[in-house]
């Protein structure tokens, strides 16, 4: 037993020597890099988590001997030390190890401000438990990944990473900056459950989010226009939006030279919900006596939303079966396809004639949802016509704010917008000339409607 105790004491003594030597090596290495000015490493240890096996390098730091502390309140030298305080600070990971600093700070007795504040540390913000280097790293990571992943990668809590990301956004976008945009897009999006919304203003020219605020009323959008001068308001030529009467009235009041453009995305979205879905449900209800046929109609929702040129051979066959089961449903599908092409007409006169003809056929279709939609569309004719003719380059296919509300900071930073959400962008798909369009027969049959357009 005596021999065993002597061996253990010798082993312990050698371990202490090895740790002391390693501490000196680590101290010399970090001293040459000087990552924490004014502080030096006194010891270190490696801690392994028993849960997930993650390794953490814990460094003990103390102020350099003989260094003069600086008061964090008045920034004057404070030679008198009131007390010492130990804090655990998180640092950027190193060689696969999480790094934590066990730092001893000096609380000074300042003769200038007559207080006992903590000493100023250039690499640590006041009242924070992470270094400035780690903050900058988190800001960079949140540009490319989610908050949860950045928190896991940096060994910080989700709330801490989220606060760092919010602080960066406030720093970058605290002050409103007008970039002389001539074409804008306005939309609202849900931010929480319970019908709580926010309004966003997007520049089509610079492809950037300009402004946003909580709410979706006319008063909400008025806050944006209050930030502009009369000259800036007069420079706005077009504003794209959904069929929101509040936004429409506010734009007309504040933009004397601007036109309201109703974008295709929202009009088609309303048509799908209010017409196609309603007719499809009615058709399914009328087939309760035939469960198999009813199932075919009920499962055709997304088939009826697709463009004809995007249908596969199997989907074409299914659409032909639907046409035999329910003629009104097929008619609504074809009317929706014609409605989409109203945004790709070349002249204002042609747009006026075909928009009015589409509304006339919709209101005389004897399909109640389609009749109601056609009557409602009469009040938005000018905004649809503005998307054609001389204002066709202002046509916006909405969707820039249709992402998840949690992605809005990403929208801000990356100025994210789908290619088809930008004015003047070429939407992927087959090119359609006047002769090759599905509206070509209608154009040929109603060429005489040009006289009406010239009169208008």
HELIX and SHEET records of a PDB file:
HELIX    1   1 UNK A    2  UNK A   33  1                                  32    
HELIX    2   2 UNK A  132  UNK A  141  1                                  10    
HELIX    3   3 UNK A  147  UNK A  154  1                                   8    
HELIX    4   4 UNK A  158  UNK A  173  1                                  16    
HELIX    5   5 UNK A  218  UNK A  226  1                                   9    
HELIX    6   6 UNK A  230  UNK A  234  1                                   5    
HELIX    7   7 UNK A  245  UNK A  254  1                                  10    
HELIX    8   8 UNK A  264  UNK A  271  1                                   8    
HELIX    9   9 UNK A  272  UNK A  276  3                                   5    
HELIX   10  10 UNK A  277  UNK A  285  1                                   9    
HELIX   11  11 UNK A  291  UNK A  298  1                                   8    
HELIX   12  12 UNK A  301  UNK A  305  1                                   5    
HELIX   13  13 UNK A  308  UNK A  310  5                                   3    
HELIX   14  14 UNK A  313  UNK A  325  1                                  13    
HELIX   15  15 UNK A  327  UNK A  341  1                                  15    
HELIX   16  16 UNK A  342  UNK A  344  5                                   3    
HELIX   17  17 UNK A  348  UNK A  363  1                                  16    
HELIX   18  18 UNK A  368  UNK A  377  1                                  10    
HELIX   19  19 UNK A  378  UNK A  380  5                                   3    
HELIX   20  20 UNK A  381  UNK A  385  1                                   5    
HELIX   21  21 UNK A  389  UNK A  394  5                                   6    
HELIX   22  22 UNK A  405  UNK A  407  5                                   3    
HELIX   23  23 UNK A  408  UNK A  414  1                                   7    
HELIX   24  24 UNK A  419  UNK A  421  5                                   3    
HELIX   25  25 UNK A  440  UNK A  445  1                                   6    
HELIX   26  26 UNK A  447  UNK A  449  5                                   3    
HELIX   27  27 UNK A  450  UNK A  455  1                                   6    
SHEET    1   A 4 UNK A  39  UNK A  48  0                                        
SHEET    2   A 4 UNK A  55  UNK A  63 -1                                        
SHEET    3   A 4 UNK A  97  UNK A 108  1                                        
SHEET    4   A 4 UNK A  81  UNK A  94 -1                                        
SHEET    1   B 5 UNK A 208  UNK A 214  0                                        
SHEET    2   B 5 UNK A 196  UNK A 203 -1                                        
SHEET    3   B 5 UNK A 183  UNK A 192 -1                                        
SHEET    4   B 5 UNK A 238  UNK A 241  1                                        
SHEET    5   B 5 UNK A 259  UNK A 262  1                                        
END                                                                             
